Amino acid sequence: MRRRRTSFKLTALAMAVVVTWVTVPVSVAQAGLIETERVIAESAAAASRDRVTSFQLREDVQAQMIRLGVRPEEAVARVAALSDAEVQRLAGSLDAQPAGQIGPPEILLIAAALTFLTLLILDLTGVTNIFPFIKKSKTQ
């Protein structure tokens, strides 16, 4: 009988602990609407960060960083520390001028130099008379 009474007390104590634990107020989750612009901005920032990180992990980029004296791990850590706006600006500059291509200012300079050289050769051969500083022979 004594053993039965002890087991009853232990069971009652266990049930009291469970009931107390279940009825203790738990912090209630707050749900609210999220603006579409905020979701789009967060996903764009994450995509930009992934794009810059994947660019940094390319072998040719890492080799160039090592040649310039920058450890690739340090560069990845620096990009991780950038704000979302800075990462998006950096990702945008990756689109603007990929490695190995020339941009619009260089194209304009090359076109102007080629035009000048063509006109200079035509003026020297006597086909045109554009540049007054080129001395013409009297036979022309």
For each residue, the residues with C-beta under 8 A, 3 or more apart:
1: 4 5
2: 5 6
3: 6 7
4: 1 7 8
5: 1 2 8 9
6: 2 3 9 10
7: 3 4 10 11
8: 4 5 11 12
9: 5 6 12 13
10: 6 7 13 14
11: 7 8 14 15
12: 8 9 15 16
13: 9 10 16 17
14: 10 11 17 18
15: 11 12 18 19
16: 12 13 19 20
17: 13 14 20 21
18: 14 15 21 22
19: 15 16 22 23
20: 16 17 23 24
21: 17 18 24
22: 18 19
23: 19 20
24: 20 21
25:
26:
27:
28:
29:
30:
31:
32:
33:
34: 38 39
35: 38 39
36: 39 40
37: 40 41
38: 34 35 41 42
39: 34 35 36 42 43
40: 36 37 43 44
41: 37 38 44 45 84
42: 38 39 45 46
43: 39 40 46 47
44: 40 41 47 48 88
45: 41 42 48 49 84 87 88
46: 42 43 49 50
47: 43 44 50 51
48: 44 45 51 52 84 87 88 90 91
49: 45 46 52 53 79 80 84 87 91
50: 46 47 53 54
51: 47 48 54 55 91 94
52: 48 49 55 56 79 87 90 91 94
53: 49 50 56 57 76 79 80
54: 50 51 57 58
55: 51 52 58 61 94
56: 52 53 61 62 65 72 75 76 79
57: 53 54 61 62 72 76
58: 54 55 61 62
59: 62 63
60: 63 64 99
61: 55 56 57 58 64 65
62: 56 57 58 59 65 66 72
63: 59 60 66 67
64: 60 61 67 68
65: 56 61 62 68 70 71 72 75
66: 62 63 69 70 71 72
67: 63 64
68: 64 65
69: 66
70: 65 66 74 75
71: 65 66 74 75
72: 56 57 62 65 66 75 76
73: 76 77
74: 70 71 77 78
75: 56 65 70 71 72 78 79
76: 53 56 57 72 73 79 80
77: 73 74 80 81
78: 74 75 81 82
79: 49 52 53 56 75 76 82 87 90
80: 49 53 76 77
81: 77 78
82: 78 79 86 87 90
83: 86 87
84: 41 45 48 49 87 88
85: 88 89
86: 82 83 89 90
87: 45 48 49 52 79 82 83 84 90 91
88: 44 45 48 84 85 91 92
89: 85 86 92 93
90: 48 52 79 82 86 87 93 94
91: 48 49 51 52 87 88 94 95
92: 88 89 95 96
93: 89 90 96 97
94: 51 52 55 90 91 98
95: 91 92 98
96: 92 93 103
97: 93 101 103
98: 94 95 101
99: 60
100:
101: 97 98
102: 106 107 110
103: 96 97 106 107
104: 107 108
105: 108 109
106: 102 103 109 110
107: 102 103 104 110 111
108: 104 105 111 112
109: 105 106 112 113
110: 102 106 107 113 114
111: 107 108 114 115
112: 108 109 115 116
113: 109 110 116 117
114: 110 111 117 118
115: 111 112 118 119
116: 112 113 119 120
117: 113 114 120 121
118: 114 115 121 122
119: 115 116 122 123 128 130 131
120: 116 117 123 124 131 134
121: 117 118 124 125
122: 118 119 125 127 128 130
123: 119 120 126 127 128 129 130 131 134
124: 120 121 134
125: 121 122
126: 123 136 140
127: 122 123
128: 119 122 123
129: 123 136
130: 119 122 123
131: 119 120 123 134
132:
133:
134: 120 123 124 131
135:
136: 126 129 140
137: 140
138:
139:
140: 126 136 137
